Amino acid sequence: MFGWRQSRISNYENGTRKPTLNDCRLIVEKFNQLGAECTLDSVFPPKSDEQGDEHANSSV
């Protein structure tokens, strides 16, 4: 479907390799073609900035 080797997908799954933004978009596009209704953020949610959140909530 993607033209990728199984090892590449396995590396994404186990965290050895991170997909590029274009790879992420392609993955979401293929999911949607298969009938899923998803967005980039629903498949690859943004990481929260825990350290930034702590500083935003602290008083000076």
N, C-alpha and C positions, 0 to 999 in steps of 0.2 A: 504494500500500500504506500509506503514512504520511500521505498528503494534503499532502506537502511539495513545493515546487518543486524542480526539478533543481538550481537555483543554491544552494539551502540545503544540499543533500547535497554538492555540489561544494565549498562553503565548509568543510564539516566535513572532507572528504577532504584539502584542501590546507592546512588549519590556519588559515584566515582567521577561522573562527568555531568556537567550542567548544560541543558539545551540553550541554544541562542534564542533571542527573541523571535527571530524568523522561524526557528524550529518549533517554538511554542505556538506560534500562530498557525503553522501547518498542522500541528497535532489537533488544535481546537477545530480547525476547518474540517479535518477528516472526521472527527467525532460528530460534528454537525451534519456532515454528509451521510453518516451512518444512522442518523435519526435522533441523536442527542440534541438537547437545546442547552448549550453552554456558552460561556464567555471566557475570555482569556483569564480574567480574575477568578472565575469559579473553578477552573482547572488548575491554575497556577496562582493561588492567592498571594497577595503581597505580604511580606513578612512585617510584623509590627516592630516598631523601633522601641523596644522596652526601655532602653537607656534614655532615649529622647522623651518618652512618656513620663518617666520619673522626674526629669528635670522640669517638664512643663507643669507638673502638679506640685512642685515644691515651692515654698515661699522663701523669699530672700530676706 
